[in-house]
Amino acid sequence: MLRLVATGLSYKEIATELFISHRTVQNHVQSTLNKLQLHNRVQLVRYALAHGLDAPQPPQG
């Protein structure tokens, strides 16, 4: 989910991508912000980019 936030998608767009509600996305993002002690999505995106979470992951398996 963090990778999708980092790409600039809205909560609704992320929800559609993951087949979940936009409220669930909001809850997950807020939980992540709290755990990382960040204050907003901008800081979350900066965190994601700093940790290489914007790049697509290779397939596993």
PQR file of N, CA, C, O and H, with PARSE charges and radii, in Angstrom:
ATOM      1  N   MET A   1       0.816  -1.177   0.000 -0.4000 1.5000
ATOM      2  CA  MET A   1       0.000   0.000   0.000 -0.0000 2.0000
ATOM      3  C   MET A   1       0.872   1.258   0.000  0.5500 1.7000
ATOM      4  O   MET A   1       0.553   2.247  -0.659 -0.5500 1.4000
ATOM      5  N   LEU A   2       1.959   1.205   0.737 -0.4000 1.5000
ATOM      6  CA  LEU A   2       2.856   2.361   0.808 -0.0000 2.0000
ATOM      7  C   LEU A   2       3.398   2.714  -0.571  0.5500 1.7000
ATOM      8  O   LEU A   2       3.551   3.892  -0.893 -0.5500 1.4000
ATOM      9  H   LEU A   2       2.218   0.401   1.272  0.4000 1.0000
ATOM     10  N   ARG A   3       3.680   1.733  -1.366 -0.4000 1.5000
ATOM     11  CA  ARG A   3       4.169   1.990  -2.724 -0.0000 2.0000
ATOM     12  C   ARG A   3       3.109   2.724  -3.543  0.5500 1.7000
ATOM     13  O   ARG A   3       3.438   3.616  -4.325 -0.5500 1.4000
ATOM     14  H   ARG A   3       3.556   0.776  -1.105  0.4000 1.0000
ATOM     15  N   LEU A   4       1.854   2.357  -3.370 -0.4000 1.5000
ATOM     16  CA  LEU A   4       0.775   3.017  -4.097 -0.0000 2.0000
ATOM     17  C   LEU A   4       0.590   4.452  -3.624  0.5500 1.7000
ATOM     18  O   LEU A   4       0.331   5.343  -4.432 -0.5500 1.4000
ATOM     19  H   LEU A   4       1.587   1.632  -2.735  0.4000 1.0000
ATOM     20  N   VAL A   5       0.718   4.679  -2.336 -0.4000 1.5000
ATOM     21  CA  VAL A   5       0.661   6.042  -1.808 -0.0000 2.0000
ATOM     22  C   VAL A   5       1.797   6.860  -2.411  0.5500 1.7000
ATOM     23  O   VAL A   5       1.601   8.012  -2.797 -0.5500 1.4000
ATOM     24  H   VAL A   5       0.927   3.955  -1.679  0.4000 1.0000
ATOM     25  N   ALA A   6       2.967   6.271  -2.491 -0.4000 1.5000
ATOM     26  CA  ALA A   6       4.150   6.976  -3.009 -0.0000 2.0000
ATOM     27  C   ALA A   6       3.994   7.352  -4.477  0.5500 1.7000
ATOM     28  O   ALA A   6       4.627   8.301  -4.940 -0.5500 1.4000
ATOM     29  H   ALA A   6       3.126   5.335  -2.178  0.4000 1.0000
ATOM     30  N   THR A   7       3.167   6.626  -5.209 -0.4000 1.5000
ATOM     31  CA  THR A   7       2.970   6.962  -6.625 -0.0000 2.0000
ATOM     32  C   THR A   7       1.987   8.104  -6.804  0.5500 1.7000
ATOM     33  O   THR A   7       1.784   8.580  -7.921 -0.5500 1.4000
ATOM     34  H   THR A   7       2.653   5.855  -4.833  0.4000 1.0000
ATOM     35  N   GLY A   8       1.367   8.554  -5.703 -0.4000 1.5000
ATOM     36  CA  GLY A   8       0.470   9.697  -5.771 -0.0000 2.0000
ATOM     37  C   GLY A   8      -0.991   9.350  -5.970  0.5500 1.7000
ATOM     38  O   GLY A   8      -1.811  10.232  -6.221 -0.5500 1.4000
ATOM     39  H   GLY A   8       1.531   8.168  -4.796  0.4000 1.0000
ATOM     40  N   LEU A   9      -1.323   8.076  -5.861 -0.4000 1.5000
ATOM     41  CA  LEU A   9      -2.719   7.683  -6.021 -0.0000 2.0000
ATOM     42  C   LEU A   9      -3.556   8.172  -4.842  0.5500 1.7000
ATOM     43  O   LEU A   9      -3.062   8.275  -3.720 -0.5500 1.4000
ATOM     44  H   LEU A   9      -0.656   7.359  -5.657  0.4000 1.0000
ATOM     45  N   SER A  10      -4.819   8.469  -5.107 -0.4000 1.5000
ATOM     46  CA  SER A  10      -5.744   8.860  -4.045 -0.0000 2.0000
ATOM     47  C   SER A  10      -6.159   7.612  -3.262  0.5500 1.7000
ATOM     48  O   SER A  10      -5.909   6.483  -3.686 -0.5500 1.4000
ATOM     49  H   SER A  10      -5.220   8.385  -6.019  0.4000 1.0000
ATOM     50  N   TYR A  11      -6.792   7.839  -2.121 -0.4000 1.5000
ATOM     51  CA  TYR A  11      -7.289   6.708  -1.340 -0.0000 2.0000
ATOM     52  C   TYR A  11      -8.267   5.871  -2.168  0.5500 1.7000
ATOM     53  O   TYR A  11      -8.235   4.642  -2.122 -0.5500 1.4000
ATOM     54  H   TYR A  11      -6.995   8.756  -1.777  0.4000 1.0000
ATOM     55  N   LYS A  12      -9.124   6.540  -2.913 -0.4000 1.5000
ATOM     56  CA  LYS A  12     -10.106   5.829  -3.733 -0.0000 2.0000
ATOM     57  C   LYS A  12      -9.420   4.997  -4.822  0.5500 1.7000
ATOM     58  O   LYS A  12      -9.822   3.863  -5.082 -0.5500 1.4000
ATOM     59  H   LYS A  12      -9.150   7.539  -2.950  0.4000 1.0000
ATOM     60  N   GLU A  13      -8.397   5.553  -5.451 -0.4000 1.5000
ATOM     61  CA  GLU A  13      -7.662   4.825  -6.491 -0.0000 2.0000
ATOM     62  C   GLU A  13      -6.927   3.624  -5.904  0.5500 1.7000
ATOM     63  O   GLU A  13      -6.890   2.555  -6.513 -0.5500 1.4000
ATOM     64  H   GLU A  13      -8.070   6.474  -5.240  0.4000 1.0000
ATOM     65  N   ILE A  14      -6.345   3.799  -4.726 -0.4000 1.5000
ATOM     66  CA  ILE A  14      -5.659   2.687  -4.057 -0.0000 2.0000
ATOM     67  C   ILE A  14      -6.669   1.608  -3.693  0.5500 1.7000
ATOM     68  O   ILE A  14      -6.407   0.418  -3.869 -0.5500 1.4000
ATOM     69  H   ILE A  14      -6.374   4.667  -4.230  0.4000 1.0000
ATOM     70  N   ALA A  15      -7.816   2.026  -3.188 -0.4000 1.5000
ATOM     71  CA  ALA A  15      -8.863   1.077  -2.810 -0.0000 2.0000
ATOM     72  C   ALA A  15      -9.308   0.248  -4.008  0.5500 1.7000
ATOM     73  O   ALA A  15      -9.492  -0.964  -3.900 -0.5500 1.4000
ATOM     74  H   ALA A  15      -8.028   2.993  -3.045  0.4000 1.0000
ATOM     75  N   THR A  16      -9.478   0.906  -5.143 -0.4000 1.5000
ATOM     76  CA  THR A  16      -9.872   0.202  -6.362 -0.0000 2.0000
ATOM     77  C   THR A  16      -8.800  -0.799  -6.778  0.5500 1.7000
ATOM     78  O   THR A  16      -9.107  -1.929  -7.155 -0.5500 1.4000
ATOM     79  H   THR A  16      -9.328   1.891  -5.230  0.4000 1.0000
ATOM     80  N   GLU A  17      -7.563  -0.382  -6.707 -0.4000 1.5000
ATOM     81  CA  GLU A  17      -6.428  -1.244  -7.082 -0.0000 2.0000
ATOM     82  C   GLU A  17      -6.348  -2.487  -6.202  0.5500 1.7000
ATOM     83  O   GLU A  17      -6.023  -3.574  -6.680 -0.5500 1.4000
ATOM     84  H   GLU A  17      -7.314   0.537  -6.401  0.4000 1.0000
ATOM     85  N   LEU A  18      -6.648  -2.320  -4.901 -0.4000 1.5000
ATOM     86  CA  LEU A  18      -6.507  -3.418  -3.935 -0.0000 2.0000
ATOM     87  C   LEU A  18      -7.817  -4.130  -3.609  0.5500 1.7000
ATOM     88  O   LEU A  18      -7.835  -5.061  -2.804 -0.5500 1.4000
ATOM     89  H   LEU A  18      -6.911  -1.437  -4.513  0.4000 1.0000
ATOM     90  N   PHE A  19      -8.916  -3.693  -4.233 -0.4000 1.5000
ATOM     91  CA  PHE A  19     -10.233  -4.286  -3.998 -0.0000 2.0000
ATOM     92  C   PHE A  19     -10.649  -4.195  -2.529  0.5500 1.7000
ATOM     93  O   PHE A  19     -11.166  -5.156  -1.959 -0.5500 1.4000
ATOM     94  H   PHE A  19      -8.902  -2.936  -4.887  0.4000 1.0000
ATOM     95  N   ILE A  20     -10.418  -3.035  -1.930 -0.4000 1.5000
ATOM     96  CA  ILE A  20     -10.831  -2.767  -0.555 -0.0000 2.0000
ATOM     97  C   ILE A  20     -11.514  -1.398  -0.534  0.5500 1.7000
ATOM     98  O   ILE A  20     -11.493  -0.679  -1.533 -0.5500 1.4000
ATOM     99  H   ILE A  20      -9.999  -2.255  -2.394  0.4000 1.0000
ATOM    100  N   SER A  21     -12.113  -1.041   0.591 -0.4000 1.5000
ATOM    101  CA  SER A  21     -12.791   0.257   0.669 -0.0000 2.0000
ATOM    102  C   SER A  21     -11.783   1.384   0.868  0.5500 1.7000
ATOM    103  O   SER A  21     -10.678   1.170   1.366 -0.5500 1.4000
ATOM    104  H   SER A  21     -12.130  -1.625   1.402  0.4000 1.0000
ATOM    105  N   HIS A  22     -12.189   2.590   0.467 -0.4000 1.5000
ATOM    106  CA  HIS A  22     -11.289   3.732   0.660 -0.0000 2.0000
ATOM    107  C   HIS A  22     -11.097   4.004   2.140  0.5500 1.7000
ATOM    108  O   HIS A  22     -10.051   4.517   2.537 -0.5500 1.4000
ATOM    109  H   HIS A  22     -13.087   2.763   0.062  0.4000 1.0000
ATOM    110  N   ARG A  23     -12.079   3.674   2.966 -0.4000 1.5000
ATOM    111  CA  ARG A  23     -11.947   3.863   4.413 -0.0000 2.0000
ATOM    112  C   ARG A  23     -10.872   2.926   4.974  0.5500 1.7000
ATOM    113  O   ARG A  23     -10.124   3.313   5.871 -0.5500 1.4000
ATOM    114  H   ARG A  23     -12.929   3.257   2.643  0.4000 1.0000
ATOM    115  N   THR A  24     -10.791   1.719   4.461 -0.4000 1.5000
ATOM    116  CA  THR A  24      -9.745   0.779   4.883 -0.0000 2.0000
ATOM    117  C   THR A  24      -8.370   1.331   4.516  0.5500 1.7000
ATOM    118  O   THR A  24      -7.425   1.221   5.297 -0.5500 1.4000
ATOM    119  H   THR A  24     -11.399   1.404   3.732  0.4000 1.0000
ATOM    120  N   VAL A  25      -8.260   1.917   3.344 -0.4000 1.5000
ATOM    121  CA  VAL A  25      -7.003   2.538   2.931 -0.0000 2.0000
ATOM    122  C   VAL A  25      -6.647   3.659   3.894  0.5500 1.7000
ATOM    123  O   VAL A  25      -5.507   3.743   4.352 -0.5500 1.4000
ATOM    124  H   VAL A  25      -9.027   2.006   2.709  0.4000 1.0000
ATOM    125  N   GLN A  26      -7.610   4.522   4.208 -0.4000 1.5000
ATOM    126  CA  GLN A  26      -7.364   5.616   5.145 -0.0000 2.0000
ATOM    127  C   GLN A  26      -6.879   5.088   6.489  0.5500 1.7000
ATOM    128  O   GLN A  26      -5.943   5.634   7.074 -0.5500 1.4000
ATOM    129  H   GLN A  26      -8.536   4.453   3.836  0.4000 1.0000
ATOM    130  N   ASN A  27      -7.513   4.030   6.978 -0.4000 1.5000
ATOM    131  CA  ASN A  27      -7.112   3.443   8.256 -0.0000 2.0000
ATOM    132  C   ASN A  27      -5.690   2.901   8.208  0.5500 1.7000
ATOM    133  O   ASN A  27      -4.917   3.106   9.144 -0.5500 1.4000
ATOM    134  H   ASN A  27      -8.273   3.586   6.503  0.4000 1.0000
ATOM    135  N   HIS A  28      -5.344   2.217   7.136 -0.4000 1.5000
ATOM    136  CA  HIS A  28      -3.991   1.662   7.003 -0.0000 2.0000
ATOM    137  C   HIS A  28      -2.941   2.771   6.907  0.5500 1.7000
ATOM    138  O   HIS A  28      -1.874   2.684   7.515 -0.5500 1.4000
ATOM    139  H   HIS A  28      -5.973   2.051   6.376  0.4000 1.0000
ATOM    140  N   VAL A  29      -3.256   3.803   6.143 -0.4000 1.5000
ATOM    141  CA  VAL A  29      -2.318   4.917   6.006 -0.0000 2.0000
ATOM    142  C   VAL A  29      -2.132   5.604   7.356  0.5500 1.7000
ATOM    143  O   VAL A  29      -1.005   5.907   7.747 -0.5500 1.4000
ATOM    144  H   VAL A  29      -4.123   3.874   5.649  0.4000 1.0000
ATOM    145  N   GLN A  30      -3.229   5.850   8.068 -0.4000 1.5000
ATOM    146  CA  GLN A  30      -3.127   6.497   9.378 -0.0000 2.0000
ATOM    147  C   GLN A  30      -2.321   5.637  10.352  0.5500 1.7000
ATOM    148  O   GLN A  30      -1.504   6.155  11.114 -0.5500 1.4000
ATOM    149  H   GLN A  30      -4.144   5.603   7.751  0.4000 1.0000
ATOM    150  N   SER A  31      -2.550   4.335  10.326 -0.4000 1.5000
ATOM    151  CA  SER A  31      -1.796   3.421  11.185 -0.0000 2.0000
ATOM    152  C   SER A  31      -0.309   3.466  10.849  0.5500 1.7000
ATOM    153  O   SER A  31       0.532   3.464  11.748 -0.5500 1.4000
ATOM    154  H   SER A  31      -3.213   3.914   9.707  0.4000 1.0000
ATOM    155  N   THR A  32       0.014   3.506   9.571 -0.4000 1.5000
ATOM    156  CA  THR A  32       1.408   3.575   9.139 -0.0000 2.0000
ATOM    157  C   THR A  32       2.042   4.895   9.576  0.5500 1.7000
ATOM    158  O   THR A  32       3.179   4.922  10.048 -0.5500 1.4000
ATOM    159  H   THR A  32      -0.670   3.507   8.841  0.4000 1.0000
ATOM    160  N   LEU A  33       1.299   5.981   9.416 -0.4000 1.5000
ATOM    161  CA  LEU A  33       1.803   7.280   9.874 -0.0000 2.0000
ATOM    162  C   LEU A  33       2.124   7.241  11.364  0.5500 1.7000
ATOM    163  O   LEU A  33       3.174   7.717  11.798 -0.5500 1.4000
ATOM    164  H   LEU A  33       0.375   5.959   9.034  0.4000 1.0000
ATOM    165  N   ASN A  34       1.219   6.675  12.131 -0.4000 1.5000
ATOM    166  CA  ASN A  34       1.432   6.590  13.579 -0.0000 2.0000
ATOM    167  C   ASN A  34       2.656   5.745  13.918  0.5500 1.7000
ATOM    168  O   ASN A  34       3.471   6.141  14.751 -0.5500 1.4000
ATOM    169  H   ASN A  34       0.367   6.288  11.779  0.4000 1.0000
ATOM    170  N   LYS A  35       2.786   4.595  13.283 -0.4000 1.5000
ATOM    171  CA  LYS A  35       3.907   3.699  13.575 -0.0000 2.0000
ATOM    172  C   LYS A  35       5.252   4.312  13.206  0.5500 1.7000
ATOM    173  O   LYS A  35       6.257   4.086  13.879 -0.5500 1.4000
ATOM    174  H   LYS A  35       2.124   4.274  12.607  0.4000 1.0000
ATOM    175  N   LEU A  36       5.255   5.091  12.128 -0.4000 1.5000
ATOM    176  CA  LEU A  36       6.505   5.716  11.675 -0.0000 2.0000
ATOM    177  C   LEU A  36       6.710   7.097  12.281  0.5500 1.7000
ATOM    178  O   LEU A  36       7.711   7.760  12.007 -0.5500 1.4000
ATOM    179  H   LEU A  36       4.439   5.274  11.581  0.4000 1.0000
ATOM    180  N   GLN A  37       5.769   7.526  13.097 -0.4000 1.5000
ATOM    181  CA  GLN A  37       5.810   8.839  13.739 -0.0000 2.0000
ATOM    182  C   GLN A  37       5.919   9.964  12.716  0.5500 1.7000
ATOM    183  O   GLN A  37       6.717  10.890  12.855 -0.5500 1.4000
ATOM    184  H   GLN A  37       4.956   6.988  13.319  0.4000 1.0000
ATOM    185  N   LEU A  38       5.081   9.848  11.676 -0.4000 1.5000
ATOM    186  CA  LEU A  38       4.993  10.862  10.642 -0.0000 2.0000
ATOM    187  C   LEU A  38       3.665  11.595  10.790  0.5500 1.7000
ATOM    188  O   LEU A  38       2.755  11.107  11.459 -0.5500 1.4000
ATOM    189  H   LEU A  38       4.432   9.095  11.562  0.4000 1.0000
ATOM    190  N   HIS A  39       3.554  12.767  10.165 -0.4000 1.5000
ATOM    191  CA  HIS A  39       2.377  13.596  10.382 -0.0000 2.0000
ATOM    192  C   HIS A  39       1.420  13.687   9.200  0.5500 1.7000
ATOM    193  O   HIS A  39       0.259  14.054   9.382 -0.5500 1.4000
ATOM    194  H   HIS A  39       4.293  13.164   9.621  0.4000 1.0000
ATOM    195  N   ASN A  40       1.878  13.363   7.990 -0.4000 1.5000
ATOM    196  CA  ASN A  40       0.999  13.496   6.834 -0.0000 2.0000
ATOM    197  C   ASN A  40       1.492  12.632   5.675  0.5500 1.7000
ATOM    198  O   ASN A  40       2.551  12.010   5.749 -0.5500 1.4000
ATOM    199  H   ASN A  40       2.821  13.065   7.842  0.4000 1.0000
ATOM    200  N   ARG A  41       0.700  12.611   4.607 -0.4000 1.5000
ATOM    201  CA  ARG A  41       1.040  11.784   3.444 -0.0000 2.0000
ATOM    202  C   ARG A  41       2.316  12.243   2.761  0.5500 1.7000
ATOM    203  O   ARG A  41       3.051  11.423   2.210 -0.5500 1.4000
ATOM    204  H   ARG A  41      -0.160  13.117   4.547  0.4000 1.0000
ATOM    205  N   VAL A  42       2.587  13.530   2.788 -0.4000 1.5000
ATOM    206  CA  VAL A  42       3.816  14.033   2.156 -0.0000 2.0000
ATOM    207  C   VAL A  42       5.031  13.409   2.836  0.5500 1.7000
ATOM    208  O   VAL A  42       5.951  12.942   2.164 -0.5500 1.4000
ATOM    209  H   VAL A  42       1.990  14.196   3.235  0.4000 1.0000
ATOM    210  N   GLN A  43       5.035  13.402   4.158 -0.4000 1.5000
ATOM    211  CA  GLN A  43       6.141  12.781   4.882 -0.0000 2.0000
ATOM    212  C   GLN A  43       6.196  11.282   4.601  0.5500 1.7000
ATOM    213  O   GLN A  43       7.276  10.699   4.509 -0.5500 1.4000
ATOM    214  H   GLN A  43       4.288  13.782   4.704  0.4000 1.0000
ATOM    215  N   LEU A  44       5.029  10.669   4.468 -0.4000 1.5000
ATOM    216  CA  LEU A  44       4.978   9.234   4.175 -0.0000 2.0000
ATOM    217  C   LEU A  44       5.573   8.937   2.800  0.5500 1.7000
ATOM    218  O   LEU A  44       6.308   7.964   2.637 -0.5500 1.4000
ATOM    219  H   LEU A  44       4.152  11.143   4.543  0.4000 1.0000
ATOM    220  N   VAL A  45       5.257   9.767   1.823 -0.4000 1.5000
ATOM    221  CA  VAL A  45       5.820   9.594   0.478 -0.0000 2.0000
ATOM    222  C   VAL A  45       7.335   9.780   0.509  0.5500 1.7000
ATOM    223  O   VAL A  45       8.072   9.008  -0.105 -0.5500 1.4000
ATOM    224  H   VAL A  45       4.660  10.557   1.956  0.4000 1.0000
ATOM    225  N   ARG A  46       7.793  10.795   1.219 -0.4000 1.5000
ATOM    226  CA  ARG A  46       9.244  11.012   1.332 -0.0000 2.0000
ATOM    227  C   ARG A  46       9.913   9.808   1.984  0.5500 1.7000
ATOM    228  O   ARG A  46      10.994   9.399   1.561 -0.5500 1.4000
ATOM    229  H   ARG A  46       7.194  11.422   1.718  0.4000 1.0000
ATOM    230  N   TYR A  47       9.292   9.243   2.996 -0.4000 1.5000
ATOM    231  CA  TYR A  47       9.817   8.047   3.662 -0.0000 2.0000
ATOM    232  C   TYR A  47       9.897   6.886   2.662  0.5500 1.7000
ATOM    233  O   TYR A  47      10.911   6.193   2.581 -0.5500 1.4000
ATOM    234  H   TYR A  47       8.414   9.575   3.340  0.4000 1.0000
ATOM    235  N   ALA A  48       8.825   6.688   1.912 -0.4000 1.5000
ATOM    236  CA  ALA A  48       8.787   5.603   0.929 -0.0000 2.0000
ATOM    237  C   ALA A  48       9.885   5.759  -0.114  0.5500 1.7000
ATOM    238  O   ALA A  48      10.578   4.797  -0.443 -0.5500 1.4000
ATOM    239  H   ALA A  48       8.001   7.251   1.977  0.4000 1.0000
ATOM    240  N   LEU A  49      10.039   6.965  -0.630 -0.4000 1.5000
ATOM    241  CA  LEU A  49      11.069   7.208  -1.641 -0.0000 2.0000
ATOM    242  C   LEU A  49      12.469   7.010  -1.069  0.5500 1.7000
ATOM    243  O   LEU A  49      13.347   6.473  -1.744 -0.5500 1.4000
ATOM    244  H   LEU A  49       9.475   7.747  -0.362  0.4000 1.0000
ATOM    245  N   ALA A  50      12.676   7.439   0.159 -0.4000 1.5000
ATOM    246  CA  ALA A  50      13.992   7.294   0.800 -0.0000 2.0000
ATOM    247  C   ALA A  50      14.344   5.828   1.044  0.5500 1.7000
ATOM    248  O   ALA A  50      15.519   5.473   1.132 -0.5500 1.4000
ATOM    249  H   ALA A  50      11.963   7.876   0.708  0.4000 1.0000
ATOM    250  N   HIS A  51      13.325   4.985   1.151 -0.4000 1.5000
ATOM    251  CA  HIS A  51      13.550   3.567   1.416 -0.0000 2.0000
ATOM    252  C   HIS A  51      13.328   2.694   0.184  0.5500 1.7000
ATOM    253  O   HIS A  51      13.212   1.474   0.298 -0.5500 1.4000
ATOM    254  H   HIS A  51      12.370   5.273   1.078  0.4000 1.0000
ATOM    255  N   GLY A  52      13.270   3.320  -0.997 -0.4000 1.5000
ATOM    256  CA  GLY A  52      13.182   2.566  -2.243 -0.0000 2.0000
ATOM    257  C   GLY A  52      11.856   1.867  -2.474  0.5500 1.7000
ATOM    258  O   GLY A  52      11.797   0.894  -3.226 -0.5500 1.4000
ATOM    259  H   GLY A  52      13.364   4.312  -1.089  0.4000 1.0000
ATOM    260  N   LEU A  53      10.791   2.342  -1.842 -0.4000 1.5000
ATOM    261  CA  LEU A  53       9.496   1.670  -1.979 -0.0000 2.0000
ATOM    262  C   LEU A  53       8.696   2.151  -3.170  0.5500 1.7000
ATOM    263  O   LEU A  53       7.552   1.735  -3.352 -0.5500 1.4000
ATOM    264  H   LEU A  53      10.839   3.132  -1.231  0.4000 1.0000
ATOM    265  N   ASP A  54       9.273   3.018  -3.982 -0.4000 1.5000
ATOM    266  CA  ASP A  54       8.560   3.486  -5.188 -0.0000 2.0000
ATOM    267  C   ASP A  54       8.825   2.589  -6.375  0.5500 1.7000
ATOM    268  O   ASP A  54       8.074   2.621  -7.350 -0.5500 1.4000
ATOM    269  H   ASP A  54      10.202   3.357  -3.834  0.4000 1.0000
ATOM    270  N   ALA A  55       9.877   1.787  -6.315 -0.4000 1.5000
ATOM    271  CA  ALA A  55      10.231   0.912  -7.435 -0.0000 2.0000
ATOM    272  C   ALA A  55       9.398  -0.364  -7.389  0.5500 1.7000
ATOM    273  O   ALA A  55       9.158  -0.901  -6.308 -0.5500 1.4000
ATOM    274  H   ALA A  55      10.487   1.761  -5.523  0.4000 1.0000
ATOM    275  N   PRO A  56       8.954  -0.856  -8.543 -0.5600 1.5000
ATOM    276  CA  PRO A  56       8.201  -2.109  -8.551  0.2800 2.0000
ATOM    277  C   PRO A  56       9.049  -3.267  -8.029  0.5500 1.7000
ATOM    278  O   PRO A  56      10.252  -3.336  -8.285 -0.5500 1.4000
ATOM    279  N   GLN A  57       8.418  -4.154  -7.310 -0.4000 1.5000
ATOM    280  CA  GLN A  57       9.094  -5.333  -6.779 -0.0000 2.0000
ATOM    281  C   GLN A  57       9.110  -6.432  -7.837  0.5500 1.7000
ATOM    282  O   GLN A  57       8.134  -6.592  -8.569 -0.5500 1.4000
ATOM    283  H   GLN A  57       7.441  -4.098  -7.102  0.4000 1.0000
ATOM    284  N   PRO A  58      10.189  -7.183  -7.929 -0.5600 1.5000
ATOM    285  CA  PRO A  58      10.197  -8.329  -8.849  0.2800 2.0000
ATOM    286  C   PRO A  58       9.230  -9.395  -8.366  0.5500 1.7000
ATOM    287  O   PRO A  58       8.978  -9.497  -7.165 -0.5500 1.4000
ATOM    288  N   PRO A  59       8.683 -10.193  -9.276 -0.5600 1.5000
ATOM    289  CA  PRO A  59       7.761 -11.257  -8.867  0.2800 2.0000
ATOM    290  C   PRO A  59       8.449 -12.244  -7.933  0.5500 1.7000
ATOM    291  O   PRO A  59       9.621 -12.575  -8.115 -0.5500 1.4000
ATOM    292  N   GLN A  60       7.707 -12.709  -6.929 -0.4000 1.5000
ATOM    293  CA  GLN A  60       8.245 -13.690  -6.002 -0.0000 2.0000
ATOM    294  C   GLN A  60       7.767 -15.074  -6.403  0.5500 1.7000
ATOM    295  O   GLN A  60       6.679 -15.247  -6.953 -0.5500 1.4000
ATOM    296  H   GLN A  60       6.756 -12.440  -6.781  0.4000 1.0000
ATOM    297  N   GLY A  61       8.605 -16.045  -6.114 -0.4000 1.5000
ATOM    298  CA  GLY A  61       8.154 -17.408  -6.370 -0.0000 2.0000
ATOM    299  C   GLY A  61       9.048 -18.114  -7.229  0.5500 1.7000
ATOM    300  O   GLY A  61       8.811 -19.280  -7.543 -0.5500 1.4000
ATOM    301  H   GLY A  61       9.489 -15.904  -5.668  0.4000 1.0000
TER
END
